[in-house]
Amino acid sequence: MFVCSIAGQSLWIWLIARKRQNWARWISLVMVIIGIPSVIIDFDERFRFNAVAAILFHTGYLLLVVAVVLLFRSDARAWFSRARVAPDT
């Protein structure tokens, strides 16, 4: 199951980073938004069970949210549209 998970994540990164699939970034946004209520609801339960694991989980989720937000910056939109972007000199 671990190998399947890593393979799925690698495929998703490849779709977004290499193939510039616009639908993949939108699905990433939807999945993050769908996950927010469960993160909020389980917040205190995670800390009661294991505080260190809870901190690591929430830090990882925060990094995921930041990564998805960066997919929607103006320069990312131009990149997903496959427009030629002049390099900074």
Contacts in CASP RR format, 6 or more apart in sequence:
PFRMAT RR
TARGET T0000
AUTHOR 0000-0000-0000
METHOD contacts of the structure
MODEL  1
MFVCSIAGQSLWIWLIARKRQNWARWISLVMVIIGIPSVIIDFDERFRFN
AVAAILFHTGYLLLVVAVVLLFRSDARAWFSRARVAPDT
12 24 0 8 1.000
12 28 0 8 1.000
15 21 0 8 1.000
15 24 0 8 1.000
16 24 0 8 1.000
16 25 0 8 1.000
16 28 0 8 1.000
16 71 0 8 1.000
20 79 0 8 1.000
20 80 0 8 1.000
20 82 0 8 1.000
22 80 0 8 1.000
22 81 0 8 1.000
25 68 0 8 1.000
25 71 0 8 1.000
25 72 0 8 1.000
25 76 0 8 1.000
25 80 0 8 1.000
28 68 0 8 1.000
28 71 0 8 1.000
29 68 0 8 1.000
29 71 0 8 1.000
29 72 0 8 1.000
32 64 0 8 1.000
32 65 0 8 1.000
32 68 0 8 1.000
39 58 0 8 1.000
39 61 0 8 1.000
43 54 0 8 1.000
43 58 0 8 1.000
46 53 0 8 1.000
46 54 0 8 1.000
46 57 0 8 1.000
46 58 0 8 1.000
47 54 0 8 1.000
70 76 0 8 1.000
75 85 0 8 1.000
78 85 0 8 1.000
79 85 0 8 1.000
END
